[in-house]
Amino acid sequence: MFHFNKKHLEDQTVPMWVLKFHGETLYVNHVDCSVPWSTKETPDNSHTKGSIKVKDVLLRVNDNNEATISTLTIYDKYRLRNQKLGITRIMFSPGTAFHKALQKNEFKHSPFKTIQGRCSSSFVICDLLNKAEVTMAGLKFMGQFRIVKPNESYFQEYDEIKGDNIPVDYSHPSTPFEYS
């Protein structure tokens, strides 16, 4: 649900829109909604007389404090569920001490999938299934892996691609460079 923020009329530095999703309130400068919506009238409410209501949507807020509301896909539901469960998608170089620890099941993880980075380097992606183990792995194997963010193409492709190899688009900015 979202509505106009009346405080914006008094102070232009206050964001114009109030969004309420899953018990959280966000204040944003702009809303782009590409899904069907309906109105919710609340004439007895002293603060907000009406709101715009959307269902089964994905809310993203960018660095400019602008919200995008779009259709919630099955992959989004899976990703959001994983976040709530503490599952973290990671990327690392094969053959490292961290990779060997995962192969020996030192940390609970999902199946490995390999991608080819730029400069002929290879990387492995998997999910660490326990949030506490992510912290421990980060301390024990500092710098040997990085967390893959949901906006990176490899994050979605891990779920979408069957098999153990993810094809690469070398022109895409999220294609990894070699790191160590």
Secondary structure, DSSP 8 states (H G I E B T S, - for coil): -EEE-THHHH-TTS-SEEEEETTEEEEESEEEE-S--EEEE-TT-SS-SEEEE--SEEEEE-TTSEEEEEE--HHHHHHHHHHHHT-EEEEE-TTSHHHHHHHTTSS-B---EEEE-GGG-EEEEEEE--HHHHHHHHHHTTTSEEE--TTSHHHHHHHH--SSEE---TTSTTS-----
